[in-house]
């Protein structure tokens, strides 16, 4: 472990004040937040973060997709070490998902800058946009995708909201130029660390405040349609039916049972189902449903998906059903950088904070950023594992532990 000067303590009152202040932009009820990208609430939240960063002495700018950057210039030029997360929320979200990572990054860099002065190598905060796809369902990591060069002006017309309006119109309304989205791409980032709430119960079960995340899961969404023959529910015998609902139930049970048998971290979810006709006394003609399958290990994820396909093929054939599959989402798994993992663990050890090593079962912007630089993540405990709800809550002492580790890691990366 490297020697270092006495690290400053993170101010819990400052952290809590920032969380509560930022949550006022898009506030719904007592604890809810609805802060959709490019709306007035989102713009005001980004402006608030920009003001805080400028008050901390950081240089700020917006890129042409709407990501906010705040930089502590280094004593020497070169690639930056970046931290941050997203500022947008679910339509029925809370104060912590995404926003906590932005606040944590700002507090960590501000604390280091005030204590030690300019870093040797540049440190940057990024407040990303439209990670959640809440306003534009097919946007998917809109801000980080642009940073890694995966967006084009054509995408700005294809990505639309529920009313069919393109994201380009919303961008222009905020002063961003869709034609220049290609300029957002960066090739000068040395590493990216994202702090995020866990969104699950693992840390709480272990009675620990912070986890070091060593992988982000593979996420695959498959839309499945089973088509049979619609008939009378009473008059048609069971042994000669081609019942797609019976096939769906059997497939769902087998796929879920398979994930249960594999154990953690494999998961399988049947999240959506549409039946036609949807009537109590009619054998359906067709059933369409979704399978969400996840595992952070690439080989295990492939095996999980292959098994699902085998289950579907076998059951559809047995029941005389037509089977069609459509892949609607396929995010490859992301392994954290060993060097950054060691840096985070060293910082945790130096701060005497016990951590858990775990994989993320949710997707994150870090998954996109891994295309251009080494990445790693920190998780902070979520009360009752809640997230994507106004009831999500992470306690201030846990949050301070996470920021303390983040600050220690950024010191090692930027000041050593």
N, C-alpha and C positions, 0 to 999 in steps of 0.2 A: 504494500500500500504506500502511495506517495505521501511525503510529509507536506503539511499545509498549515497556514496560519489558522488561528482560531476563527471558525466560521461564524458569521453573524446569525442570530436566531431570527426566525421568521416571525413577524408581528401578527398574532392571531386577530387582533381587533381590525387591522388594516384589511386582512383577508376577508373577514366577515362583512365589513362595510362595503367592499367591492362586490361581493356576491349579492348582497341585498340591493345595492345601487343598480347593478347591471340588470337584475331581475325586474326592475320597474319598467324596463323597456319591453313591452309586450306582455305585461302582467295580466293574468287572468285569475280572479279570485284571490285567495290568501297566499297560495304558494305556486300557482300554475304560471306557465309562460307559453305564449304562442308568438314566436318571432320568426316569421317566414322571410326567406331571402328577398332582398330588394324592396321590402315594404318599409314604411316609415319607421316602424319599431326597430327593424334591423339596421337601418341607416343610423338611427340615433344611438343604438348600442355600439356600432362600430365607431361612431364619433366619440362616444364616451371612452372607449378603449384608447383611441388615438390621443385624446386629451391627457389621459393618465400617462401614456407613454411619453408624450412631449414634456409633461411636468417632471418626469424622471430623467430627462436629458437625452432621450433617444430620438433618432431621426426617423420620421414616419413617412409612409407613402402608400397609396393604393395602386394595385395593378389593374389591368383592364377587364378583369373578371370580377373584381370587387374584394379580393383578399387584401387585408391590411397588414403591412409590414412595419415593424419597429426595430431599429438597429442600434446596437452599441458598437460604434466603429472600433476596429482593432488597431493596435499600435503598428501592426503590419497588415498589408492587404493579403487577400487570399480567400478561399471558400469559408462560408459562415457555418457555424453550428446553430441549428434552428430548433426552436421549441414552440408549441402552440397546439391549437385544436380548432374546432368550428364554433361559430357564434350563432348559427341558426338553430331552431328547435323543432320538435314535433308539434303538430297542431294542438295536442294536449300534452305538453311537456312540462318539465320542471326547471329548477334553477341551476342544475349542476351538469347535466349531460352536455358535453362540448364546452360550454362556457367556463367550467372550472379549469379546463386545460389552458384556456386563454389567460384567465386570471393568474393561474399558477405560474405560467411562463413569464408574465409581466412582473409579478412579485419577485420571482427568482432573479431575473436579470436586473431589475431595479435595485434589489438588495445588494447584489454583487457590485453593481456599478457605483452605488453610493459608498460602499465599504472599501473597495479596492481600486476604484477609478477605471479607466478604459482597459478592456481586456487586451491580451496579446493578439488574439485572433478574434474576428468579428463574431458577435452573438446576435441572433435575431429572434424576435417573436413574430409569429404569423397567426392572424385571426382569419380562419378560412370560411368560405361561404358554401351553403347548400350541400352539406354532407348528408342531411337527413332525407332529401328528396321530398320534403313535405309540401312544397308549393308546386314543384315540377317533378312528377313521379318518375320520369325517366332521366333525370339529371345525374343522379348517382355520383357523389364525390366531385361535384362540379368545380369547386375551387382547387382542390389538390390535383384533379385530372389535368387542369390547365397548366399547373406548375410543372407537371412531368411531361408535357407536350402531347397530351392525348385529346386535345380539343381543337376544333377548327371553326371558322366562320359558318360553315355549313351546319355544324352541330347546333349552333345558336338558333337556327330556323327549325330544326327537327325536334329539339327539346321543347315540349309544350306543357302548359298547365291543363287542368281538367276541362277548361273551356276551349282549349285548342289554341290559345294565344302563345306565340313563341317566346322563349326566354330572352331573345334579342330585344324585344320591346321593353321588357322590365329592366334590362341592363341599361338601355339608352335613357330611360327615365331617371336613372340614378347617375348618369353622366359617364357611363362606361361604353366603350366602343366595341361591339361584337366583331367588327372587321379586324380588330387588332388583338384578338384573343391569343393568337400565336405568339405574341410578344411576352406573354405571361410566363412561358417556359423558362426554367432555370437550369443552369449546368454548373453552378458555383456553390452548391450546398455540400458540406463535408459530412453532415449527419443530422438526423432528425429524431427528437425525443418528444413523445406525446404523453402527457398525463391525462387520465380520464377516470371517471368513476367506473367501478367494476361492472355494474348492471347485472349482477348475479350474487349468489349467496356464499361463494367459496371463502372469501376473506372473513366474513362474519362467522361462518362455521369454524374457521381456524382461530378466531379471536385475535386477528392481526389487522393492522391499519392499512398496510401497503403491500402490494405485490409487484414484483419485477416480471414483466411479460416477455416470455421467450419465443412466442409464436402467435400469429393471428390466423384463425381458422380458414379453411377452404369453405366457401359457401356456394352451394349449387341449388337453384330453384328449377324444378321441372314441372311443367303443366301437363297433366295426363288426362286424356279423354277416353272413356270406355263407352262404346256404342253397342246396344243390344236391340231387343224388340219390345216395344211398348204393348202391354196387354192389360186385361182386367185383373185386378189384384185378387179377386176371389175365385174366378172361374177358370184360371189357367193353372194347371198342376205344376208343382215345384220342380219335378224331375225333367221337364222339357222347356223350362224357361231359359231365356238369354237375358239375364237380369244384371244390368251394369252396376246397380247399387250393391247387390250382393258381392260383385267382383271388387268394387271399391272398398267395401268393409273388410274383405279378406286381405286385400293388398295392404291396406292401412295397418291392420293388426299384425301382419307378418313383418312389414318394414319397421314398425315401431318396436316389435319384439326383438328384431335383429339388433337394433341400436342398444336396447336394454341389455341384451346378452353381451355385446361388445364392451359395455361399460364406458365410463368417462375416458376421454372427452367427446366420444362420438355421440351425436344427437340427430334425431329425425323427427320432423314435425309435419303433420297434415294440417295446413293452416287455412285452406280455402276450399269450398265445395259448392258446385252449382249443379242443380238437378233439373232435367227437362223430360217430360212435364213434372212439375213439382206439386203433386196432388196426393192425398192420402189413400186413394183407392185405385191407383194406377201404377203398374210396373213401369219405371222410367225407361225412356228411349235412350238417354245418354246421361252420363255423369262426368263432370270435369272437376278435377281437384289438383291441388298443388302438393309437392313434396319438397320440403326444405331439409337438405342433408348437409351436415357439417362435421369436419374433423381437421385438426391442424396439421396432421402428418400427411404428406402428399400421397404416399402409397396406401395408407389406411383410408384416405378420402376416396381414392379411385376404387378400392375394393368395396367400400360402402355403396358407391353409386352403381358399380357393376352388379352387386347383389340385389339392389332395388330393381334394376332392369330385368334380372333373371326371375325375380318374384313376380313382376308384372307380366312377363311373357308367359310364364307357366300358368298363372291363374286365368289370364284372358283366354288362353287356348282351351283350358279345361272347361270354361263356362261358355265357350262359343261367342266371345265378344271381340269386336274390332278394337284394337288398341292403337292410339296415336300418342306420341310424346313430343313435347316442345321445350327445349332448354331456354329459359327466360332470364337466367342470371347465372354467371359462373365466375366467381372471384377466386383466383388462385390463392393458396395459402402463402403466408409470409413468415419467414424465420427471422427472428431478431438477430442483429449483428453481435457476435461474441464479444468484440471489444467494447461496444456500448453496454452490453449486459454486465461485463466486469466493472466498467466505470460506475454504473448505477449501484452495483453491489458494494463496491468500495466506499461510495458515498454513504450508503445506508449503514455500513459497518462503522464508519468514522463518526456518524451521528448516533450510534448505538440504537438504531431502529431495526427491529427484527422484521424480516420480510418473508413472503412466500413466493416461490417461483411457479408460474402458471401460464397457460395459454389463454388467449382471448377467444371466446365463442362468438363474438360479434365482429363485424367489419369496422374498420377505422380508416381515417385518412392516412395513417402511417403505412397502410397496405399499398396505397398508391405511391407514396413518397419513396418506398423501397425500390421503385424502378430507377431512381436516379441517385440514391445515396443510402448508406447504412441507416437502419432505424431500430428503435427500441421503444418500449412503453412502460409507464407506471400506472398501476391501478390503485385507486383509493376506495376503501370499503363503502359499500352502499347499504344503508339500513334496510333490513329485510330483503336485500337484493333487488330493491325496486328501482325502475328506471322507465323512461318514456311515459311518465305519469306525473301529475302535480305532486304526488306523494313522495317522489324520490327525495332522498336526504343523505348527505354525508356530513358527519360531525366535524366541527372546526378542528379539534385536536388531531383527528385522522388526516384532514386536509393539510394541516401544518406539517405533519410528518412527511407527507408526499412532497410538498414544496421544499422542505429541508433537504430531502434526497436529491430532488431535481437541481436545486441550487448547488449542492456539493458536486454533482456530476458536471454541471455547466462550468463550475470553477476549474475542474480538472481539464475540461476540453478547451476552455477559453483563456485561462490564466497560467497554466503550467508551462 
